[in-house]
Amino acid sequence: MAPWARLPVSLVIGLLAGLCAVALVGCGHQAAGAASDSTSPAPLPTAVIASPGDPSAQKLSVDPSSGYWAPDVVHAAADKPIDITFGKGTYECANGFTFAAFGVGTPVDLSHGPVTIHSSGLPAGTYPWLCSMQGMCGGKLVVQ
């Protein structure tokens, strides 16, 4: 008899589910809320970390303090400046983020306080951001 055949069925199912989850994350798949949209345009080089103080920028806020992004979907108007402030992160997964559309490819640390990122404008599309664990949780900016 195979060694795994003596294990309880629920344990075998749990182990298989865990392996599948690890494989999906390891292969670059993202959490359902952070899935890339095929209509998302390429990242723009105009994004910067920290706002240049543009008074015309759309001001958006995301709060990661409870371990997830609230809200996990934010909306903005197309082709207008955008400032998104990510609040202080207090949980490992939401302690940082990457946001390709804003040119933020290296995780930004939120454990020390809020961070504002700026773009001079984005075309209509859906732009995902990812947690510092690259897919465990994330959100998206919907630009219309």
C-alpha positions in Angstrom: 0.0 0.0 0.0 1.3 3.5 -0.9 2.2 5.7 2.1 -0.2 8.4 1.1 -3.1 5.9 1.1 -3.0 5.6 4.9 -3.6 9.4 5.3 -7.1 10.7 6.0 -8.8 11.9 2.8 -9.3 15.4 4.1 -5.5 15.8 4.7 -4.7 14.6 1.2 -7.2 17.0 -0.3 -5.8 19.9 1.9 -2.2 19.1 0.8 -3.2 19.0 -2.9 -5.1 22.3 -2.6 -2.1 23.9 -0.9 0.3 22.6 -3.6 -2.0 24.0 -6.3 -2.1 27.4 -4.6 1.7 27.5 -4.3 2.0 26.6 -8.0 -0.4 29.3 -9.1 1.3 32.0 -7.1 4.8 30.8 -8.1 3.7 30.8 -11.8 2.8 34.5 -11.6 -1.0 34.1 -11.4 -2.6 36.8 -9.3 -5.4 36.8 -6.8 -8.8 37.2 -8.3 -9.1 40.8 -7.2 -5.8 41.7 -8.8 -6.0 39.9 -12.1 -4.6 41.8 -15.0 -7.0 43.1 -17.6 -6.0 42.5 -21.2 -7.2 46.0 -22.0 -4.6 47.6 -19.7 -2.3 49.9 -21.7 1.5 49.6 -21.1 3.0 51.5 -18.1 3.7 55.2 -18.6 7.0 56.8 -17.7 5.3 59.9 -16.1 4.6 58.3 -12.8 6.5 59.2 -9.7 6.5 58.2 -6.1 5.2 61.2 -4.1 3.0 63.8 -5.5 4.5 66.9 -7.1 1.7 68.9 -5.4 -0.5 69.1 -8.5 -3.8 70.8 -7.2 -5.7 69.5 -10.3 -4.8 65.8 -9.5 -7.6 63.4 -8.7 -7.1 62.4 -5.1 -7.6 58.8 -4.3 -6.9 56.9 -1.1 -6.4 53.2 -0.3 -6.2 51.9 3.3 -4.3 48.7 3.9 -4.3 48.8 7.7 -6.6 45.9 8.2 -4.5 43.5 6.1 -6.4 44.1 2.8 -6.9 47.0 0.5 -9.9 49.2 1.2 -11.2 49.9 -1.2 -9.6 47.3 -3.6 -11.1 49.1 -6.6 -10.7 52.8 -7.1 -12.0 54.9 -10.1 -10.5 57.9 -11.9 -11.2 59.9 -15.0 -9.0 59.3 -18.1 -6.2 61.6 -19.1 -6.2 63.7 -16.0 -3.5 63.7 -13.2 -4.0 61.2 -10.5 -2.6 61.0 -6.9 -3.2 57.8 -5.0 -2.2 57.7 -1.4 -1.7 54.2 0.1 -2.0 54.4 3.9 0.3 52.8 6.5 0.4 49.0 6.2 0.3 46.9 9.4 0.2 43.4 8.0 2.9 41.6 6.1 1.1 41.2 2.8 -0.3 44.8 2.8 3.0 46.4 4.0 3.9 47.3 0.5 2.8 47.3 -3.1 3.9 47.4 -6.7 1.9 49.3 -9.4 3.2 48.8 -12.9 1.0 51.5 -14.5 2.7 54.1 -12.2 6.2 52.7 -12.9 6.5 51.2 -9.4 8.1 47.8 -10.1 10.0 47.5 -6.8 7.7 47.1 -3.7 7.1 50.4 -1.9 7.3 50.0 1.9 4.2 51.1 3.7 5.2 49.9 7.2 6.5 53.4 8.1 3.6 55.4 6.9 1.5 56.5 3.9 3.0 56.9 0.4 1.5 58.9 -2.4 2.2 58.1 -6.1 1.4 60.4 -9.0 0.7 60.0 -12.7 0.1 62.9 -15.0 -2.7 60.9 -16.5 -3.6 57.4 -17.8 -5.8 56.4 -20.8 -9.0 54.5 -20.1 -8.3 50.9 -18.9 -7.9 48.8 -15.8 -4.6 49.0 -13.9 -3.9 46.4 -11.2 -1.6 46.9 -8.2 -0.1 44.0 -6.2 0.8 43.5 -2.6 4.5 43.1 -1.7 4.0 39.4 -1.9 3.2 39.8 -5.6 -0.3 38.4 -5.9 -1.5 37.3 -2.5 -3.9 40.3 -2.6 -4.2 43.4 -4.7 -6.6 45.8 -6.2 -7.1 47.8 -9.3 -7.6 51.3 -10.6 -10.3 51.6 -13.2 -9.8 54.7 -15.4 -12.8 55.7 -17.6 
